[in-house]
């Protein structure tokens, strides 16, 4: 008996944590999810919004392969910092800074602010492109606050300082399955998964 292979879908990220999350979030779709090839050239994000960066990245990657591509741009938006780090989340303050040091720097910038002034949100814009054309877009937003200290060892990026007020814990303190339900990337990916269930190139 010959089993038909699943169609391939590339998740255009070099972030291993993000790739693992996306594979889990899109696992139920009828697609074989894979990351970028090892020799994929770097892509410089120059957009002013998450939408622009995600679209540019998806178009760039999909124009260099026959395989459909999903690209996202996501980041942390902090009200007290006028929206920073925003689209610069991955390279905020110093591109070579370790993420733990970056988290500490963010906490330091908010020193003394009460909880109601520490509001923030994670945003994820997700774009599906094929052969250099955009096919579908989704977006997810998760509201929260910046904690006064890093908490938890799960997740990646700013997860240890992103507090979910109704739970009283950070994204780094909850199981991955629960984070996927609540997270910005989870919301965007589930909406994209619904589209991918029926779409074919």
N, C-alpha and C positions, 0 to 999 in steps of 0.2 A: 504494500500500500504506500503510495507516494503522498506525503503531506505537503501541501502548498506552503511556500515560505511567505512570511508576512512582508508587506511593503516596508521599506526603510524610511526612517524619519530622523534627520540630524538635529540635535539640540546644539545650537551655536554658542557654546560657552567654554572657556578654559578654566572655569572655577569648578573644581571637583565636587565641592559641597553642593553647589547649585545643580550640577549634572545628576548627582544622586537623587536630589529632591525631585527633579523633573522626571527622571525615569520612574520613580515611585508614583508620581502624580498622573503620569500618562500610561501606566502599566496596563490599565484595563482597556486601552484602545487597541484596535486591530493593526498596530504598527510595531515594527522592531525599532526601538529607540536606541540611538547611538550618539556618541559625542563627536566632536570635530576630529579629523585625522591629525596625527601627530605633526605632520608637516604643514598644517594650515597656517597661512600668513597671519600676522597680527592685524587687528582692526582698531583704528583709532577712533574713539567716540568723541565727536565734536558738536553734537546736537545740544540745544539749550533745554530740551525737555526729555522726559523718559520716552515719550512717543517718537520723537525724532531719532533718538539713538537706536531704539528697537527697530524702527523701519529701516534706517540706514544699514544696520548690521544684517538684518534679514535679507535685504536686497543684495548687499555685497556678497554674502555667503552663498545665497541661492543662485547668483549669477556665475558661480564657479563649480557647480555640481548639477547632476541630473536628479539628485535626490531632494525632496522637499525639505525645507529648513524652518525650524522654529527658533526665533531669537527673542530675547527679552532685554529690557533695561529696567532695573529696579534699584531702589535705594531708600534711604531714611530721610524724612523731611521733619525738621524740628522747628516748631513755631517760634520759639525764643531766639533762634539763630537765623531768623528770616528765611527759613526754608532750607538752610544748609543741614547736612552736606549735600542733599539732593542728588543731582546727576553726577556729582563728584564723589559719591559715597565710597567707592572702592579705592580712591586715591586722595581722600580728604586730608588736608594739611600737608602731607608728604607722601608721595607715591611709594617710597621705600619704607615707610613706617610699618611696624608690625601691627596687626589688627588690635591686639591687646592694648598697645600704647595708644592707638587711635581712640579706642573706647574710653580709656582713662582721660584723654584730652577732651573728649566731648563732655564727660562728667564734670571735669574741672571748669569748663566754660559755663556750666549751669549751677555752679556752687551757690548755695544760699537761696535758690528759687524754690518756692513752695510747690507741692504736687500739681496744683491746678495751673501752674505756669510752665510745667515740664511736658506739655502735650506734644505728641509726635505721631507720625504715621509711616508705615511702610507702604510703598507703591510699587506695583509691577505692571508693566505694559508688555504684552506678549504679541508677537507678530508671526504669522505663517506666510512663507513666501515660496514660490516655485518658479524656477527658471527666470529669475529676475523680476517677478511680478508679485505684488502683495495679494494674498488670497483671503486672509481673515485676521482680525485683531480682537484681543480681549484685554481687560484691565481688572486688577484687583487692588483693593485698599484695605489696610488693617490699622485701626486707630489704637493708640496706646500712650504711654508716657515713658520718659527716660528715668531709669532707676538711679538711685544715689550711689550705687556701687555695682560692680559686676556680680552676677549671680548665675550659677549653673554651669555645666560643662558640655551640654548638648548643643546642637546647631552650629552656626558659624557666623562670621561677620559681626554685626551689631546685636545679635540675638541675646547675649548676656546682659545688655543694658536696656533692652526693650521690654518694658513691663506691660502686661495685660491687666488693667485695673480690676476687671470683674473676677479675675482668678487670683490676683495678688502674687503672680509669679512672672518671671521673664520667659521669653521664648526658649532660652537655654535650660529652663527647668522643667519643661513639659515633654512628654513623649513625642516622637516625631509624628506619629499618627494624629495626635491632637493638634500639633502645630499645623499640620497640613490642612486640617479642617478650618482653622482660623486665619491662616497666613494670607498675605497679599498674593504670594505666588500660588498658593493653593486655590484661591478664588479664581485667578486668571487661568490657571491650568485646567481646572474643572470645566470652565466655560469653553476652553479650546478643545478639551477632550470630547465634549458634546458635538462639536463641529467635526472633529476628526473621525468620529464614529461612522459618519456617512460619506465624507469627502474622499475622493480619489483623484489623482492627477489625470 
